[in-house]
Amino acid sequence: MLGVAGSACAQSTAFSPMQVVGKIEAPAINESSGLAAARAPGNEGLFWTHNDSGDKPRLFLIDGTGELQAEYQVDAPFATDWEDIASFELNGEPYLLG
């Protein structure tokens, strides 16, 4: 399930309880491991995820409710034990790091 903690002040460590906002139900995403905000223009509100292990090297783009929006093959020979994914910008360009 996807959850989001309530807003908190940067100077505070208090968070409101988590709220379920969606559920990943796409059959292709059977062991989601890692979640990163999509940073490319036009992808606001979308997230990247992948399966942990035993899957083809591919990434999934999902929306905030967990619904699959797109699937992308990664140019890699295999996908073994992919644990996490991160997104960042460098010199104004969006990147994914796995």
N, C-alpha and C positions, 0 to 999 in steps of 0.2 A: 504494500500500500504506500501511497505517497502521503507525506504529512508535512505540515508547516507549523513552525512555532510562531506565536504571536509576536508583534513588534516589541522591541526592547531598546532602550536607550544605550548608546555605545558605552556609556560610563556605568551601566548597571549590569549585573549578572542575573537578574530576575527575568524569567521568560514566562509567558502564559502557557497553559497546557497545549499540547499538540492537537491539531485538528486534522482529520483525514480529509483530503481534498480530491483523492482519486485512487484508482487501483489499476495496476498494469494487468491486463487480461489477454493481450495478444499472445497466441500460441507460440510464436517464434521467440518471445522473451520468456524463457522458462526458468532462468536463474539470474535475474538482474543483479549486477554487481557493479556499483558505482553509478553516480548521477552527477551530471555537470550541466550548468546553464549553457544554452546555445548562445553564442555571442555575435554571430554573423548578422549583418543587417537583414531584416525581414524574418528573423527567427526569434524575435522577442517572445518570451513566455513559453519557449520550447526547451527541452532538455535532451541531452545525450545519455544513453546507457548502453550496456553490452551484457552478454551472458558471461558467467564466471569461467567455466571450462567445459570441454566436450562439445564445443560449437565451432562453426566456421568463423573465420576472422571477419566480423561484421559489427557495425554500429547501428543503433536504432535511435531515431528522433521521435520523441513522444511529447505530447502536450501536458499541461498542468493537471489534467484529469487522469493521465496515464494512457491515453489513447495513442496508438501507433500512427505516426504521420508519414514516416519514410524509413527505409532500410538501405544501408550502404555497405558494400563489400569493401574490406580493407585489403590493400595489396601487401599481404603477409602470407608466408607459407602455412602458418597454423595459429591457433589461439589457445594457448595453454595457461590456465590459471590467471586469467585477467581479473585483477582484484578491484581496481579503482580507475577513475577517469577524472581529469581536471580540465577546466577551460580557462584561458587567460588571453589577454591582449598584449601584444608587443609592437611598439611603433604603429599603433592603430590597426593592426591586423589580428584577427581572431585565430587562436590555435587550440587544439586539443592535445592533451598529454595523457598517455596511458601507461 
